Amino acid sequence: MASRIGQHFLQIPGPTNVPDQVLRAIAAPTIDHRGPEFAALVLRLLDALKPVFGTDGPVVIHPASGTGAWEAALVNTLSPGDRVLFCETGHFAALWQQMARSLGLDVVVLPGDWRHGADPDAVRRELDADSGRLIKAVCVVHNETSTGVTSRVPGIRQALDAAGHPALLLVDVVSSLASIDYRHDAWGIDVTVAGSQKGLMLPPGLGFNAVSRKALDAARTARLPKSFWDWRPVIEANRHGLFPSTPATNLLYGLEEALRLLHAEGLPQVFARHARHGAATRAAVRGWGLDVLCADEREYSATLTAVVLPDGHDADHVRAVILERFGMSLGAGLGRLAGRVLRIGHLGRIGDLTLAGTLAGVQMGLQLAGVPLDPRGLDAALDLLRAP
Ligand SMILES: *Cc1c(COP(=O)(O)O)cnc(C)c1O
């Protein structure tokens, strides 16, 4: 009988492994969230967060998952019936779009095949055609976690600029922040939406919005109902290290430690590590003779890889075998990809040997499940990991 003694491998594309240092920070006693010690922590945190988003502007922290930060982005900037343009890159873009509909927005969708990112040319055409300037916001998921495709967000900004269109640009970076290069200010983003449980290496429970000056101006006249999600009382209280309601105190302890780890490694090094792990994972998949779902090499995700299973093989069965035999969790196919792909997460604080172990586990699981493959796939990944 196989042994499952040893660490569980949590290789889903979020939540990710929480480093021991972060867990220990979270375990400290909860303190008075209106006392001086906590206020000093909040002011330090808000500073240390800015370079991670690439902004000099405010970053609002919500005690919520990423979905809450989606809602905050919409209700703070838009009014009932406003037209919003979505790029359908996959399951997460579809969920955000459904939320926009349920909030009473007029949603226009640029369809996609779930193998490509948001298409700057298609966005440009849609904006050019909008002579009445009815579109108030363009919403894009930077890294589509259901497909492993990273959209070229600067290209979307260029499309807005080329069309001379005043719409806001709202970007979901829930599974790319602190793992893939991203620059809120330099790329001209109005609202960035993030969460704690992926590249930030924390447990779930914090949602973030980085907010441009233009988005803050829009918030003055936006009429969608909001109270808890209203940015303005948070930004005002934050000036003194406070929050309008009780923040997730212990997660904020963890956030300070996670930011310390990120800044100690250096953000460029963090991005390079993820890119290298993405390349090694794709080398394994190709070496096995299987397909990566992402169809455009400019859009490969550095944080996860979706592997297409050959016809007649059920990805969920393979995942179940791998969990049962090797104690490793992989991501399921979501929405229309259910059963057809498995997703290997390679984000958060993982080292080369963790990735090598992950890919070995995937290879053995595919073999046990009877998926035909070339076992030299693992060697191809190791060659890449061994390279200086
Ligand atoms: C995980 C994820 C979300 C959802 O975040 P929750 O924390 O589950 O609410 C949204 N968008 C993307 C791209 C994600 O990966």
Ligand as a Chemical Component Dictionary entry (heavy atoms), coordinates in Angstrom:
data_LIG
# 
_chem_comp.id                   LIG 
_chem_comp.type                 NON-POLYMER 
_chem_comp.pdbx_formal_charge   0 
_chem_comp.three_letter_code    LIG 
# 
loop_
_chem_comp_atom.comp_id 
_chem_comp_atom.atom_id 
_chem_comp_atom.alt_atom_id 
_chem_comp_atom.type_symbol 
_chem_comp_atom.charge 
_chem_comp_atom.model_Cartn_x 
_chem_comp_atom.model_Cartn_y 
_chem_comp_atom.model_Cartn_z 
_chem_comp_atom.pdbx_ordinal 
LIG C1 C1 C 0 -9.815  33.153 -7.214  1  
LIG C2 C2 C 0 -10.272 34.167 -8.208  2  
LIG C3 C3 C 0 -11.379 34.989 -8.006  3  
LIG C4 C4 C 0 -12.345 34.790 -6.890  4  
LIG O1 O1 O 0 -11.873 35.122 -5.704  5  
LIG P1 P1 P 0 -12.600 34.569 -4.364  6  
LIG O2 O2 O 0 -11.574 34.927 -3.374  7  
LIG O3 O3 O 0 -12.836 33.125 -4.560  8  
LIG O4 O4 O 0 -13.860 35.330 -4.198  9  
LIG C5 C5 C 0 -11.650 35.976 -8.921  10 
LIG N1 N1 N 0 -10.896 36.129 -10.016 11 
LIG C6 C6 C 0 -9.849  35.352 -10.270 12 
LIG C7 C7 C 0 -9.054  35.567 -11.513 13 
LIG C8 C8 C 0 -9.501  34.339 -9.380  14 
LIG O5 O5 O 0 -8.454  33.547 -9.642  15 
# 
loop_
_chem_comp_bond.comp_id 
_chem_comp_bond.atom_id_1 
_chem_comp_bond.atom_id_2 
_chem_comp_bond.value_order 
_chem_comp_bond.pdbx_ordinal 
LIG C1 C2 SING 1  
LIG C2 C3 SING 2  
LIG C2 C8 DOUB 3  
LIG C3 C4 SING 4  
LIG C3 C5 DOUB 5  
LIG C4 O1 SING 6  
LIG O1 P1 SING 7  
LIG P1 O2 DOUB 8  
LIG P1 O3 SING 9  
LIG P1 O4 SING 10 
LIG C5 N1 SING 11 
LIG N1 C6 DOUB 12 
LIG C6 C7 SING 13 
LIG C6 C8 SING 14 
LIG C8 O5 SING 15 
# 
